Amino acid sequence: MGYLLVVTLIQAFSFSLIGEYLAGHVDSYFAVLVRVVLAGLIFIPLTRWRSVEPAFMRGMLVIGALQFGVTYVCLYLSFRVLTVPEVLLFTILTPLHVTLIEDALNRRFNPWALVAALVAVGGAAVIRFDQITPHFLVGFLLLQLANFTYAAGQVMYKHLVARYPSDQPHFRRFGYFYLGALLVVL
């Protein structure tokens, strides 16, 4: 539980750090590259390379490409045209994407997810009601692409781990994830 608390606090402050200190000062692609490389340097040496299903490896490469590659690039680019509060507001739509993707895979529909999305979009409209600009719309779309790819990675990981169970801890199979992200970022 302590790890979860620390990670949650880091994540909570990361939006302000990115928005205030990195966006506009550091190239977005370079910032994402550094983030992925640093995480990869931690997980790739811990990764087990033998006795892992090739299909699992490929799946993790795709998940990493989506979840950290595309997601982070879109997120960092969105900070160039949106404020930190706007980015935070639009990221609350991520659970909607998770629900819709999971529902689509299971061929079902949950109308409450759409209600939650409408509330979030309504909140965003109230915040920017007086000045919705083309830059704002581009930022919103970038962030929705980031939300979608992150959610797709979450759902795909859940299904991939269920399909290819292992006695190894999850961190022993995360190196493939960061290699996939690196492929996108490079």
Buried (B, 14 or more C-beta within 10 A) or exposed (E): EEEEEEEEEEEEEEBEEBBEEBBEEEEBBEBBBEBBBEBBEEBBEEBEEEEBEEEBBEBBBBBBBBBBBBBBBBBBBBBBBBBBEBBBBBBBBBBBBBBBBBBEEEEEEEEEBEEBBEEBBEEBEEBBEEEEEEEBEBBBEBBBBBBBBBBBBBBBBEBBBEEBEBEEEEEBBBBBBBBBBBBBBE
